[in-house]
């Protein structure tokens, strides 16, 4: 029986060690700036994107070296994700005081410093991917990883989704518009994590397409559950302020469908994710269990 809790503990440790190894140390002329980046990066977090990236790599590649090769890319994903959280929490955006159970970056260091911490992490992600002195796949594949991550994090991915999300506050939007926001704001980076793992593991075209379908479904499930948790979980459980979607007049799955149907839709997305993995052997077991975890998570 696959023990998901033990697996998550081990994988988080692996990612934490990678971040400690590859994140720049807090020293030299820029130490105060680096301190604010490291604060948000190491203050907590589930590390789900790097874990999915590593799991996708191992699914298509049996060589043990894949883990070491993928670790800088997995860390790059966490840098991008953490930057997005720092900027999302700013007064100009969600204006939140709490993230990962601790004061947000701007509460701890100031607003300008938090903007720069986010900028620093965004840029550093691409330094990690492109640095030939760090482990990674050969150059052509590194370029593919950079392209995939830049597209997913940028104006037609996470940044674009955040833009649409803010523009739609307190407005009536269609379900199709909501799906576009979810797919770009949250789904794109999750799909990219899996895509990057598959590329680094030299997946063939069929595997790549199947894993992309898995990533899309799991990204959707993740965001639907995020919408649900905002309604059903407490601030203590989440480590961020609960109930903010309704306060900000945001369109969400529960606002469209109510809790029960939303839960059923999340379950449907997880079933699609499982179906996408049908042609893989037992090496895809962690991805199967991760899809289930994303549905059952409580924070
Ligand atoms: C500011 C460019 C920019 C983008 C912000 C990611 C994002 C876009 C906003 C965060 C707001 C939010 C609640 C998004 C929904 C899903 C999400 C990304 C939740 C947080 O991710 P988790 O649960 O967080 O993986 P941890 O702390 O575990 O890493």
Boltz pocket constraint, residues with backbone or C-beta under 6 A from the ligand:
constraints:
  - pocket:
      binder: B
      contacts: [[A, 44], [A, 45], [A, 46], [A, 47], [A, 48], [A, 81], [A, 83], [A, 84], [A, 85], [A, 87], [A, 88], [A, 100], [A, 153], [A, 158], [A, 159], [A, 162], [A, 185], [A, 186], [A, 222], [A, 223], [A, 226], [A, 299]]
      max_distance: 6.0
